[in-house]
Each structure stands twice: as structure tokens, then as C-alpha cells.
Amino acid sequence: MADLENAAASVTLDDRVVPFTVPDLDVRGRVVRLGPSIDTVLARHGYPEAVSRVLGEAAALTVMLGTALKFEGRFQLQTKSDGPISMLVVDFNAPDVYRAVAHFDEARVAEAVAAGTVSTGDLLGEGHLAMTVDQGSATTRYQGVVVLTRQGLEEAAHQYFRQSEQIPSRVRLGVGSVVTGDGRQWRAGGLLVQFMPHSVDRLRAADLHPGDAPKGHEILEASDPDGINDDAWAEARSLVETIEDHELLDPLLESERLLYRLFHERGARVFDPVLVREDCRCSRERVLGMLRGFSAEDRQAMVADDGTLGVTCEFCSRRYSFVASEVEAGLSAGA
């Protein structure tokens, strides 16, 4: 743990998550900056710009939440909806590896761009977002689901914390491209702040409006969507809402410096950063096992004229090729 003023003098680093606390405001949080890793993911697929922006947001959010896991496991964000982007999948393998992919209708995305309806909510449409924590076969998976009604991923994240964890939270996400000496590159960033007071009484929601209150009676109403009436949380929330996209994306503005700008008057402190990278879990053995799980009819339909079965990983675009007899021989051996 380090003082922000000293930590802000460190060398700029991308692809990392910086945890922090602001004791005076009873908040904790994390800042994520994705540089070369998210550029690799998005450039590999050659998505339309609008799709890249939404997937970049999803990746930043997933990495920010996944690095908070205290065990080796898997955290996954997945959307399924009726918009031009029908599905997003971001896998995070603790402690530091992620991969991401988007499914979309190219014609509908082009129509949305032409019409100017390219907000994240517009492109996702209606459906659901699921966040899944998987600690392995020895434990039960936990999943939180948020209904998508054309809101963005920031608001969906707020709903997730409100429903699944009942922790007042605020999320800011930003995605964009910057010009470097190597050309234009994608970047993504995000910041999460959560209200964690020692007294649970401070987490109690404000009372509902009493209706016919006596004349002159002052009604205290909470401005926070979570219904929390607390000065510290109101201050933290308002500070987070001042963050602009360029502050989350600027390669010359360290995460520590951003936190110093926001919270230096309150004595914010940062912890050791978590370095992250993009990588895929696919392998020849995994793909072969998947093929052997198909029915004989399905496998036969996949055989090309040259007698091989070809599979391309949708995450990393790696191509695997198998001789049909190789797949069948494995089945015979297993039997």
C-alpha cells in the first residue's frame, strides 16, 4: 500500500488494475487501464468500430471485477439480447488472463451507425446480462442476472451490485483509440467505487415518502438510486461522475494520478497493481475433446473433401485441423 502522491510518480503502465481505498469516505474501488491487450483483441477480429467500443467496455468491466477474486477461478460476463450486437462474452481467468468475443449482425450494425443509434444500449437492445463466478467443479457456480432494457453497461453494472450484492456502487467506462508511433490503437479504461461503511446503519435506504405528511413537515429524500442518504457516499459518487472518457484513456495519465486528482483531499491510498494480459484457453486437446463430444452424424457433416475436420476458435481465431480418423480413433480407445 502506498501514498497516492508518491505512487503517482511511477512509470506509466498499461494492462493493469489498481485497487484503492478512500478511508475518509468509506469507499473502496479499482481502476483498470487496458492498452496493448485490448488492441490485440479488437484488431484480431476487425470488428466495426461501434462493436469494438462495446466489447471494449465489456472487457474493461470484466477485468475490473475479475481481478477482485481472491481465488483461482473464472469470472465471465455474457450478454444475450435482440440488438445488432446479439452476444458479448468476456472470460477472465484469475488472477490475470482474459479473452473476449462479440457476435453481431453486420447489416444491422451498419444501419445503426447510419441512423446514429450507436450507444451501448442501442446496440445491445433488450435481453439479459449474466455475470458468473466459477471456482471449479468442487463448488457451486454463482450467477447474477440483470435484465437489459436498452441501458448501457455502466447502468447494468449498477443494477448488478444493487440486486446481487446490495453494495452501493458507481462505475465509469471508456473506450477509444489513440494515435501512437505505431499507428492508431484501441484503449479501454474503467473505474469502480463502492460504499463500504463500518456501520450497516449507514447503508439503510431512505424511508418511502409518507404521503399525506403534516403541513410544514420536512421530507428527507435520497438522491442516490440506491436510496442511500449519506454525505460521504454522495461526495464519492459526485466525484466519480466528473470523470471524463479521455481521463480513462490517456496513456500519459497514470491511474494513480487520476485517483490523486479525484481524492487527494481525502487521503486516498493505492495497493499493488494487478498486471493482466489477453490469452486464450483453447488448445488442440480441448478442441479434440469437444469434437469427440459431438454425435457421429455431426462429426461426419464437418469432414471436408480432404478427410479433415477444421475448427477455428472464435476467441483467438486460431485454426485447428484434425484427420477424421484421429478423432474416431480416440473414441474407440475411450470405449
FENJOGI-V386218 format. One record per pair of residues at least 4 apart in sequence whose C-alpha atoms are under 7 Angstrom apart, sorted by the first residue. I is the first residue (numbers start at 1). J is the second residue. Records with the same first field share a line. If there is no record, write none. Layout:
# FENJOGI-V386218
I: J, J
This chain:
# FENJOGI-V386218
1: 269, 270, 271, 272
2: 7, 269, 270, 271
3: 7, 269, 270
4: 8, 256, 260, 268, 269, 270
5: 260
7: 256
8: 254, 256, 257
12: 252, 254
14: 33, 34, 35
15: 33, 34, 35, 37, 275, 276, 277
16: 32, 33, 34, 273, 274, 275, 276
17: 30, 31, 32, 33, 64, 273, 274, 275
18: 30, 31, 32, 270, 271, 272, 273, 274
19: 29, 30, 31, 270, 271, 273
20: 28, 29, 30, 269, 270, 271
21: 27, 28, 29, 268, 269, 270
22: 26, 27, 28, 266, 267, 268, 269
23: 27, 268
24: 266
25: 232, 233, 236
26: 195, 196, 197
27: 193, 194, 195, 196
28: 193, 194, 195
29: 192, 193, 194
30: 64, 191, 192, 193
31: 190, 191, 192, 255
32: 60, 64, 189, 190, 191
33: 188, 189, 190
34: 38, 187, 188, 189
35: 39, 186, 187, 188
36: 40
37: 41, 277, 278
38: 42, 56, 186, 187
39: 43, 185, 186, 187
40: 44
41: 45
42: 46, 47, 52
47: 51, 52
48: 52
49: 53
50: 54, 118
51: 55
52: 56
53: 57, 175, 176
54: 58, 120
55: 59, 88, 102
56: 60, 175, 188
57: 61, 173, 174, 175, 188
58: 62, 90
59: 63, 90, 100
60: 64, 188, 189, 190
61: 65, 190
62: 66, 77, 90, 92
63: 67, 92
66: 75, 92, 94
67: 94, 95, 96
69: 94
72: 94, 95, 135
73: 93, 94, 134, 135, 136
74: 92, 93, 94, 133, 134, 135
75: 91, 92, 93, 132, 133, 134
76: 90, 91, 92, 131, 132, 133
77: 89, 90, 91, 130, 131, 132
78: 88, 89, 90, 129, 130, 131
79: 87, 88, 89, 128, 129, 130
80: 86, 87, 127, 128, 129
81: 86, 87, 124, 125, 126, 127, 128
82: 86, 124, 125, 126, 127
83: 122, 123, 124, 125, 126
84: 104, 105, 108, 109, 123, 124
85: 103, 104, 105, 123, 124
86: 103, 104, 124
87: 102, 103, 104
88: 101, 102, 103
89: 100, 101, 102
90: 99, 100, 101
91: 98, 99, 100
92: 97, 98, 99
93: 97, 98
96: 275, 276, 277
97: 276, 277, 278, 279
98: 277, 278, 279
99: 278, 279, 280, 315
100: 315
101: 314, 315
105: 109
106: 110
107: 111
108: 112
109: 113
110: 114
111: 115
112: 116, 117, 118
113: 117, 118
117: 122
118: 122, 123
119: 123
120: 124, 152
121: 125, 150, 151, 152
122: 150
124: 150
125: 149, 150
126: 148, 149, 150
127: 147, 148, 149
128: 145, 146, 147, 148
129: 145, 146, 147, 148
130: 143, 144, 145, 146
131: 143, 144, 145
132: 141, 142, 143, 144
133: 141, 142, 143
134: 141, 142
135: 139, 141
144: 160, 164
146: 156, 159, 160
151: 155, 156
152: 156
153: 157
154: 158, 171, 172, 173
155: 159
156: 160
157: 161
158: 162, 169, 170
159: 163
160: 164
161: 165, 166, 167, 168, 169
162: 166, 167, 168, 226
167: 194, 195
168: 194, 195, 226
169: 193, 194, 195
170: 192, 193, 194, 237
171: 191, 192, 193
172: 190, 191, 192
173: 189, 190, 191
174: 188, 189, 190, 245, 248, 249
175: 187, 188, 189
176: 186, 187, 188
177: 184, 185, 186, 187
178: 184, 185, 186
179: 183, 184, 185
180: 184
187: 249
188: 249
189: 248, 249
190: 248
195: 233
197: 202
202: 230
203: 228
204: 228
205: 226, 227, 228, 229
206: 221, 222, 227, 228, 229
213: 217
222: 227, 228, 229
223: 227
224: 228
230: 234
231: 235
232: 236
233: 237
234: 238
235: 239
236: 240
237: 241
238: 242
239: 262
243: 247
245: 249
246: 250
253: 257, 258
254: 258
255: 259
256: 260
257: 261
258: 262
259: 263
260: 264
263: 267, 268
264: 268
280: 315, 316
282: 286
283: 287
284: 288, 320
285: 289
286: 290
287: 291
288: 292, 327
289: 293
290: 294
292: 327, 331
294: 298, 299
295: 299
296: 300
297: 301
298: 302
299: 303
302: 309
303: 307, 308, 309, 324
304: 308, 309
307: 323, 324
308: 321, 322, 323, 324
309: 321, 322, 323, 324
310: 320, 321, 322
311: 319, 320, 321
312: 317, 318, 319, 320
313: 317, 318, 319
322: 326
323: 327
324: 328
325: 329
326: 330
327: 331
328: 332
329: 333
330: 334
331: 335
